[in-house]
Amino acid sequence: MKNKVGIFMLSSMLLMVAACTTDEESPSDNEMPPQETPQTPGYGSENEEENTNEVAAEIEDIIEIEGMEEPITLELYDKEGAPFLTYVPSDLLAEEASSGEGDAHWFYANYNDEKLEDIYLQIYLFSENVAEQPSGGDEDTTYSILVNQLEVVEEDQKLYDWAIEEYTSADGSKHVMLGEHDNQYFFMEMNSSPEYSAGFVPRANKVIEHFYWKETNGYLTK
């Protein structure tokens, strides 16, 4: 009888040890084993070795027009020699121009295959020879002629946190923002009208939102 009791107790102990071992080694049904987060290389990565400069030729995004969200297709704008790239709504028309003062990139409203000359976003990069901050007091420069027609926007009323200074027209149809990056000055000019502003301004702001400096791997900052 004693032998039977001993065998029973030994068997029970072995089952308990096996159960404990199984609990320690097997994850709970509701618990996933740890996994590594995948890293996708490309522009903007904090790891310079992962910056392959391979970016999508086209992306999908959302704009808001009169309180309604609408899907929109954006196309890569990456011109050789330009220090930046961005994404542009497919229904805007892009053009470039250069002068002794700098380089301009224009994005015109292009509704029903008709270019609207007075509805545009201009991105203007001053020549690297411009060492001092451009101002309205400069004599007959592209920038001074432009901003002298406008009103200065107070610091707490600025629309873009990266802008050094902003100017606007009395009716708000024209807005100019001056910026500086890596010792190079630039400005952006948004020109619209009440008739087209509801559709154009959100599109132009997508170009600004996706603006990206290629050499320093960063978006617009002050």
Secondary structure, DSSP 8 states (H G I E B T S, - for coil): -HHHHHHHHHHHHHHHHHHHHHHHHS--TT-----------STT-SSGGG------SEEEEEEEETTEEEEEEEEEE--TT-SEEEEEETTEEEEEEE-SSEEEEEEEEEETTEEEEEEEEEEEEE-TT--S---TTSSS-HHHHHHTTSEE--GGG-S-TT-SEEEE-TTSSEEEEEEEETTEEEEEEEE--TTTHHHHHHHHHHHHHT-EETTTTEE---
